[in-house]
């Protein structure tokens, strides 16, 4: 029984100690020291709220924490946290009242990351120990508590090499349920907010490499995970700290990410899986991006098949410019090569790139037409054949200009009967295109801009009809304005010219294409027909007869 009594007494004493110690040890006495040391180490004013000791959890907690921003960039706090938990070694704290920090946890912090037009981040000066910010608290550093064990007296604030910074080592540094806001210092209204950010850093030290992991929820439904190593912290520019990490992003909503100007029309859901390596000056990322429901231009519709991009990018962090060394874009079996440079200065990303695609299967590419804003005639689809192009892509994302030649060969516009659209020609010549239109060749010089699409030097060879040449525009609403000439082949030439009273010398018919891409309208260029066929014969009855006959070829009402 005595043994049980002794155990009970010991337990009771321990309970009393646990209850009494927070009242015996005034941890708030460490607050000026902690604030001064952190202010000296970070080069920023640090404020900590009321401290409480919890023996059961083995640590100290604070009601709140704030870290000032770089005053040259912002007067608002850089970090503001609802709570701070400090893990400590209890034995030194109880018996010698010295503080050995083993763990730091920021609870629900709000972190604001801002970049200036010159590319400087507001966290770049962290740890550089500027005198102006270190002295902002208006207090002199208190004698150093052991944070951690072995830390010597801090050097005067403003020194370039703080002993506290050199000796600071924390076994675990965490951010719990944080919110990170990223934006341009010159455009405070354009801020990207990332909630539910959780960070774990192990064996943190300013002077050595340390492992870390980061998880965040992206705007919309996406998630981000970054895991790797960083450090040592660059003492002159914290943003230039070396980094090696594996990056995984799931379901990134491009239109809501804040990374792309919504005016560009680019949208979709993207998954990334790649590596990120930086030496502090240049960064390289490589991996694979898979994009679903991709849209590339304003007022477009989502692509019906996923698009894959295998990429390698080199980025100059100071110049804010990069080079896409490898950009293999795949849609099914169709593969294109995208290469070039980009600039991220200012509020938009500017591209200077080239897309080279040769012999891509049209069947696989058709799924991309909606994403490019291309609308086929109602009920029609492309089948078979190949497409080749070399395109130059220039300008900011919201105002891209794409130019270059496009050629499609040996394909079929299924579900579109060109003969019915030009029914008079097919009836006169006896030719039948059927419900599908076979295209031997289509080529044009493309100029795309937000104001619309221009296609010049159009050359369309339809074996059942002949060769059609010309050019025109497609406005953003899909309205067509084309002026074309059809050079008829086979019996179409003699039948048509005899009917029109033109003789057998002419087999070319000028015409317009109006309407929309989904419902094109073929209309005769009567004036062009008369001018080309009759030359100097004007105003007589023969001319009127020819005009009426030619108008009837396209079911145009006779005058």
ChimeraX attribute file (.defattr): number of C-alpha atoms within 10 A of each C-alpha:
attribute: neighborCount
match mode: 1-to-1
recipient: residues
	/A:1	5
	/A:2	7
	/A:3	8
	/A:4	9
	/A:5	10
	/A:6	11
	/A:7	11
	/A:8	12
	/A:9	12
	/A:10	12
	/A:11	12
	/A:12	12
	/A:13	12
	/A:14	12
	/A:15	11
	/A:16	11
	/A:17	14
	/A:18	14
	/A:19	14
	/A:20	12
	/A:21	14
	/A:22	15
	/A:23	12
	/A:24	10
	/A:25	14
	/A:26	14
	/A:27	18
	/A:28	17
	/A:29	10
	/A:30	16
	/A:31	18
	/A:32	18
	/A:33	19
	/A:34	22
	/A:35	22
	/A:36	26
	/A:37	29
	/A:38	22
	/A:39	26
	/A:40	32
	/A:41	29
	/A:42	24
	/A:43	30
	/A:44	31
	/A:45	24
	/A:46	25
	/A:47	19
	/A:48	20
	/A:49	17
	/A:50	13
	/A:51	20
	/A:52	19
	/A:53	21
	/A:54	15
	/A:55	16
	/A:56	8
	/A:57	12
	/A:58	12
	/A:59	19
	/A:60	20
	/A:61	21
	/A:62	21
	/A:63	15
	/A:64	20
	/A:65	20
	/A:66	21
	/A:67	22
	/A:68	21
	/A:69	24
	/A:70	24
	/A:71	13
	/A:72	7
	/A:73	16
	/A:74	14
	/A:75	10
	/A:76	13
	/A:77	18
	/A:78	20
	/A:79	19
	/A:80	22
	/A:81	23
	/A:82	16
	/A:83	20
	/A:84	23
	/A:85	21
	/A:86	21
	/A:87	23
	/A:88	23
	/A:89	17
	/A:90	17
	/A:91	12
	/A:92	14
	/A:93	15
	/A:94	13
	/A:95	8
	/A:96	9
	/A:97	16
	/A:98	20
	/A:99	23
	/A:100	22
	/A:101	22
	/A:102	19
	/A:103	21
	/A:104	21
	/A:105	20
	/A:106	25
	/A:107	22
	/A:108	21
	/A:109	24
	/A:110	21
	/A:111	21
	/A:112	22
	/A:113	18
	/A:114	24
	/A:115	20
	/A:116	16
	/A:117	14
	/A:118	11
	/A:119	16
	/A:120	17
	/A:121	20
	/A:122	22
	/A:123	19
	/A:124	18
	/A:125	21
	/A:126	21
	/A:127	25
	/A:128	24
	/A:129	25
	/A:130	21
	/A:131	16
	/A:132	15
	/A:133	22
	/A:134	28
	/A:135	21
	/A:136	14
	/A:137	16
	/A:138	9
	/A:139	11
	/A:140	13
	/A:141	23
	/A:142	16
	/A:143	13
	/A:144	20
	/A:145	20
	/A:146	21
	/A:147	22
	/A:148	20
	/A:149	17
	/A:150	12
	/A:151	18
	/A:152	17
	/A:153	16
	/A:154	21
	/A:155	15
	/A:156	16
	/A:157	23
	/A:158	18
	/A:159	16
	/A:160	17
	/A:161	18
	/A:162	24
	/A:163	18
	/A:164	24
	/A:165	22
	/A:166	15
	/A:167	17
	/A:168	22
	/A:169	23
	/A:170	20
	/A:171	14
	/A:172	17
	/A:173	20
	/A:174	20
	/A:175	21
	/A:176	17
	/A:177	18
	/A:178	21
	/A:179	21
	/A:180	19
	/A:181	15
	/A:182	17
	/A:183	20
	/A:184	20
	/A:185	19
	/A:186	14
	/A:187	14
	/A:188	10
	/A:189	9
	/A:190	14
	/A:191	17
	/A:192	19
	/A:193	18
	/A:194	20
	/A:195	18
	/A:196	17
	/A:197	23
	/A:198	20
	/A:199	21
	/A:200	17
	/A:201	22
	/A:202	18
	/A:203	16
	/A:204	22
	/A:205	19
	/A:206	21
	/A:207	16
	/A:208	13
	/A:209	18
	/A:210	18
	/A:211	17
	/A:212	20
	/A:213	17
	/A:214	17
	/A:215	19
	/A:216	21
	/A:217	20
	/A:218	23
	/A:219	19
	/A:220	15
	/A:221	12
	/A:222	18
	/A:223	20
	/A:224	19
	/A:225	19
	/A:226	20
	/A:227	19
	/A:228	18
	/A:229	19
	/A:230	21
	/A:231	21
	/A:232	18
	/A:233	22
	/A:234	19
	/A:235	20
	/A:236	15
	/A:237	17
	/A:238	21
	/A:239	19
	/A:240	20
	/A:241	19
	/A:242	20
	/A:243	20
	/A:244	20
	/A:245	20
	/A:246	18
	/A:247	19
	/A:248	18
	/A:249	20
	/A:250	19
	/A:251	20
	/A:252	23
	/A:253	22
	/A:254	23
	/A:255	20
	/A:256	18
	/A:257	18
	/A:258	17
	/A:259	13
	/A:260	18
	/A:261	18
	/A:262	16
	/A:263	13
	/A:264	19
	/A:265	23
	/A:266	22
	/A:267	26
	/A:268	21
	/A:269	21
	/A:270	21
	/A:271	19
	/A:272	20
	/A:273	16
	/A:274	18
	/A:275	19
	/A:276	18
	/A:277	19
	/A:278	20
	/A:279	15
	/A:280	19
	/A:281	14
	/A:282	18
	/A:283	18
	/A:284	18
	/A:285	19
	/A:286	22
	/A:287	17
	/A:288	17
	/A:289	19
	/A:290	19
	/A:291	23
	/A:292	19
	/A:293	18
	/A:294	25
	/A:295	26
	/A:296	21
	/A:297	24
	/A:298	18
	/A:299	16
	/A:300	20
	/A:301	21
	/A:302	22
	/A:303	23
	/A:304	15
	/A:305	17
	/A:306	19
	/A:307	19
	/A:308	20
	/A:309	21
	/A:310	19
	/A:311	19
	/A:312	19
	/A:313	19
	/A:314	19
	/A:315	21
	/A:316	16
	/A:317	19
	/A:318	13
	/A:319	14
	/A:320	17
	/A:321	18
	/A:322	20
	/A:323	19
	/A:324	19
	/A:325	16
	/A:326	17
	/A:327	20
	/A:328	18
	/A:329	20
	/A:330	19
	/A:331	19
	/A:332	16
	/A:333	12
	/A:334	18
	/A:335	20
	/A:336	21
	/A:337	18
	/A:338	22
	/A:339	21
	/A:340	18
	/A:341	18
	/A:342	20
	/A:343	19
	/A:344	17
	/A:345	17
	/A:346	16
	/A:347	16
	/A:348	15
	/A:349	18
	/A:350	21
	/A:351	22
	/A:352	16
	/A:353	18
	/A:354	19
	/A:355	19
	/A:356	15
	/A:357	18
	/A:358	15
	/A:359	16
	/A:360	21
	/A:361	21
	/A:362	23
	/A:363	18
	/A:364	19
	/A:365	21
	/A:366	19
	/A:367	19
	/A:368	23
	/A:369	18
	/A:370	21
	/A:371	25
	/A:372	20
	/A:373	20
	/A:374	17
	/A:375	18
	/A:376	19
	/A:377	15
	/A:378	12
	/A:379	10
	/A:380	18
	/A:381	16
	/A:382	22
	/A:383	18
	/A:384	16
	/A:385	18
	/A:386	20
	/A:387	22
	/A:388	19
	/A:389	20
	/A:390	17
	/A:391	21
	/A:392	19
	/A:393	22
	/A:394	18
	/A:395	17
	/A:396	19
	/A:397	21
	/A:398	20
	/A:399	16
	/A:400	18
	/A:401	19
	/A:402	19
	/A:403	20
	/A:404	17
	/A:405	17
	/A:406	18
	/A:407	19
	/A:408	21
	/A:409	20
	/A:410	17
	/A:411	21
	/A:412	20
	/A:413	20
	/A:414	17
	/A:415	16
	/A:416	22
	/A:417	18
	/A:418	21
	/A:419	20
	/A:420	16
	/A:421	16
	/A:422	18
	/A:423	17
	/A:424	18
	/A:425	22
	/A:426	22
	/A:427	16
	/A:428	18
	/A:429	19
	/A:430	11
	/A:431	16
	/A:432	17
	/A:433	17
	/A:434	15
	/A:435	15
	/A:436	17
	/A:437	23
	/A:438	25
	/A:439	19
	/A:440	16
	/A:441	18
	/A:442	20
	/A:443	21
	/A:444	20
	/A:445	18
	/A:446	19
	/A:447	18
	/A:448	17
	/A:449	17
	/A:450	17
	/A:451	12
	/A:452	14
	/A:453	20
	/A:454	19
	/A:455	21
	/A:456	18
	/A:457	14
	/A:458	20
	/A:459	19
	/A:460	21
	/A:461	21
	/A:462	21
	/A:463	16
	/A:464	20
	/A:465	26
	/A:466	17
	/A:467	19
	/A:468	21
	/A:469	19
	/A:470	19
	/A:471	20
	/A:472	18
	/A:473	19
	/A:474	20
	/A:475	15
	/A:476	17
	/A:477	12
	/A:478	18
	/A:479	18
	/A:480	22
	/A:481	18
	/A:482	21
	/A:483	18
	/A:484	21
	/A:485	21
	/A:486	18
	/A:487	18
	/A:488	23
	/A:489	17
	/A:490	14
	/A:491	15
	/A:492	21
	/A:493	23
	/A:494	20
	/A:495	19
	/A:496	27
	/A:497	20
	/A:498	14
	/A:499	14
	/A:500	19
	/A:501	16
	/A:502	18
	/A:503	15
	/A:504	12
	/A:505	11
	/A:506	17
	/A:507	21
	/A:508	20
	/A:509	22
	/A:510	21
	/A:511	22
	/A:512	20
	/A:513	20
	/A:514	19
	/A:515	16
	/A:516	18
	/A:517	18
	/A:518	16
	/A:519	15
	/A:520	17
	/A:521	15
	/A:522	19
	/A:523	20
	/A:524	23
	/A:525	20
	/A:526	21
	/A:527	14
	/A:528	13
	/A:529	22
	/A:530	20
	/A:531	13
	/A:532	14
	/A:533	22
	/A:534	13
	/A:535	9
	/A:536	9
	/A:537	12
	/A:538	12
	/A:539	8
	/A:540	8
	/A:541	10
	/A:542	12
	/A:543	17
	/A:544	15
	/A:545	15
	/A:546	20
	/A:547	20
	/A:548	16
	/A:549	20
	/A:550	27
	/A:551	22
	/A:552	17
	/A:553	21
	/A:554	20
	/A:555	16
	/A:556	15
	/A:557	9
	/A:558	12
	/A:559	9
